[in-house]
Amino acid sequence: MSLPEEWTAFTIAAVAAVLAAVIITLAVTIPIRLIARRAGWHARSIGSIRRPFRVLILTTGLWIAVAAFWPASAEEAEPAVVHVLRVAVIASGGWLAAGIVSFLFARTLARHPIDVDDNRVARRITTQVAILRRVATVGAVLFTFDGVQAAGASLLASAGVVSVVAGIAAQSALSNVFAGLQLAFSDAIRVDDVVIADGEWGRIEEITLTYIVVRVWDDRRVILPSTYFTSRPFENWTRNGSELLGSVEFDVDWRVSPQQMREQLQRVVADEPLWDGRTASLQITGATGGFVRVRVLVTAANAGALWDLRCAVREKLVEWMHAKSPAGLPRQRVQLVEAERRASGKGSSADGLFSGSPEAEERGRGFQAQPHDREDAR
């Protein structure tokens, strides 16, 4: 077969592969679309499967066309082209698998939504599926390269918690990968957890193989390596639940009435929808330095609600003290005492050790040299 005939045959095979991909896609997607419409599935969730399916069929057809009809005149380039198509097939297959998992997970989350207060199980599943999807795809692609097949096998084995290759994990480049796997499957943090890390308060927005994204309360994003959460202490406010207890402290005057303040607290939290009804107490925790330290404890369903509840309780108790109990407002007291000058024969204003009083002067004369002492000295 001549050179033009070889390229013509390959072009026809490539076009046929594209047409076959279109036909197969229509034959599969039309029935699924009808089923989705009757079942009420969201169009976006179906799209997450339809697009990778089309890419997988197309790349598979091109791979077959290249393997069967690649021109002999370009035989040297065939291994590289085949390898690129193989990686594309694996990547699109992983994309399709991830789309199917995401679709099934979306159906599960429809019964267990993540945007409610009690979403610990849903957040754990979200985190683990995201990590597994990335690890499986990267590990499968690594299998296509002869030089890094061992690394791909180790990565996939670690995803299944079958074995850990300590030598590879010791490398700084992969230490974050293993830290990310450890975080995902140890359930230490999950997507949407409320944490305090690196001095910042925020939510876990994304967990990848190498870094964690924390969305801070003022909408900033703090990017931390995965090893940060395995090597340093941090606070997880939603580890087992989102309910929290917080305190509000006041320094007030000694004339405050704790009982009246306690009764006012009960009236305040009763009118607050942010209070979850678990705890609302007032205690005197200190009474030194001219002030009485009052500590108020309140509870809320989550961290955001607790912050707003504490601010509301603080504001309303301050308003109540101004209006109903001004005696309890903090004060600084200063006592002025007029100095009294002590009258003495020498006009001294204070008694000393050797002057200012007859006894002191008598004591002082004991240290004076007498006349006969001076003559003896001469």
TAWOTA-V220674 format. One record per pair of residues at least 12 apart in sequence whose C-alpha atoms are under 7 Angstrom apart, sorted by the first residue. I is the first residue (numbers start at 1). J is the second residue. D is the distance in Angstrom with one decimal. If there is no record, write none. Layout:
{{I,J,D} {I,J,D}}
This chain:
{{3,73,7.0} {6,71,5.2} {7,71,6.0} {9,69,6.6} {10,65,7.0} {10,69,5.0} {10,70,6.0} {10,71,6.9} {13,65,5.5} {13,69,7.0} {14,62,5.9} {14,65,5.7} {17,58,6.9} {17,61,4.7} {17,62,6.0} {17,65,6.9} {18,58,6.0} {18,61,6.9} {21,57,5.4} {21,58,5.3} {21,61,7.0} {25,54,6.2} {45,103,5.6} {48,99,5.0} {49,96,5.9} {49,99,4.9} {49,100,6.0} {52,92,5.7} {52,95,5.8} {52,96,4.9} {53,96,5.9} {55,92,6.3} {56,89,5.9} {56,92,5.2} {56,93,6.1} {59,85,6.5} {59,88,6.7} {59,89,5.8} {60,89,6.2} {63,82,6.6} {63,85,5.8} {87,141,6.1} {90,140,6.9} {90,141,6.5} {91,137,6.6} {94,137,5.5} {98,133,6.2} {109,122,6.9} {117,242,6.8} {123,190,5.7} {123,191,5.6} {123,192,6.7} {124,187,6.8} {124,190,5.4} {126,191,6.9} {127,184,6.1} {127,190,5.6} {127,191,5.7} {127,207,6.9} {128,184,5.3} {128,185,6.6} {131,181,7.0} {131,184,6.9} {131,208,6.5} {131,209,6.6} {132,159,6.5} {135,155,6.9} {135,156,6.7} {135,159,6.6} {136,156,6.3} {139,152,4.5} {139,153,6.8} {139,155,5.9} {139,156,5.6} {140,152,6.8} {176,209,6.8} {176,210,4.7} {176,225,6.6} {176,226,5.1} {176,227,5.4} {177,209,4.8} {177,210,5.1} {179,226,5.5} {179,227,5.5} {179,230,6.5} {180,208,6.7} {180,209,5.0} {180,210,6.2} {180,226,5.4} {190,204,6.9} {191,204,5.1} {191,205,5.8} {191,206,6.1} {191,207,6.8} {192,204,4.8} {192,205,5.9} {193,236,6.9} {193,238,5.6} {194,236,5.9} {194,237,5.3} {194,238,5.8} {195,235,5.3} {195,236,4.4} {195,237,5.7} {196,234,6.0} {196,235,5.0} {196,236,6.7} {197,234,5.4} {197,235,6.8} {200,216,6.6} {201,216,5.8} {201,217,6.4} {202,214,6.0} {202,215,5.3} {202,216,4.0} {202,217,5.2} {203,215,5.2} {203,216,6.5} {210,225,6.0} {210,226,5.5} {211,223,6.7} {211,224,5.6} {211,225,4.2} {211,226,4.7} {212,224,5.2} {212,225,6.0} {212,226,5.9} {242,301,6.1} {242,302,4.9} {243,300,5.9} {243,301,4.5} {243,302,5.1} {244,299,5.7} {244,300,5.8} {244,301,6.5} {244,302,6.1} {244,303,6.6} {244,306,7.0} {245,297,6.8} {245,298,5.8} {245,299,4.4} {245,300,6.7} {246,297,5.7} {246,298,5.6} {246,299,6.2} {246,306,6.8} {247,295,6.5} {247,296,5.4} {247,297,4.6} {247,298,6.4} {248,295,5.7} {248,296,4.9} {248,297,6.5} {248,310,6.3} {248,314,6.6} {249,293,6.9} {249,294,5.5} {249,295,4.5} {249,296,6.2} {250,293,5.7} {250,294,5.0} {250,295,6.5} {251,291,5.7} {251,292,5.6} {251,293,4.7} {251,294,6.4} {251,330,6.7} {252,291,5.5} {252,292,5.3} {252,293,6.6} {252,328,5.6} {252,329,5.5} {252,330,4.5} {253,291,5.3} {253,292,6.0} {253,328,4.7} {253,329,5.6} {253,330,4.5} {253,331,6.3} {254,291,6.1} {254,292,5.8} {254,328,6.8} {255,327,5.9} {255,328,5.4} {256,327,6.3} {256,328,4.0} {262,282,5.8} {268,313,6.8} {274,300,6.2} {274,305,5.8} {274,309,6.0} {275,299,6.2} {275,300,5.1} {275,309,6.8} {276,299,6.3} {276,300,5.0} {276,301,6.0} {278,299,6.2} {279,297,6.9} {279,298,5.4} {279,299,5.6} {280,297,5.5} {280,298,4.6} {280,299,7.0} {281,296,5.7} {281,297,5.2} {281,298,6.8} {282,294,7.0} {282,295,5.8} {282,296,4.5} {282,297,6.4} {283,295,5.4} {283,296,6.6} {291,330,6.9} {344,356,6.3}}
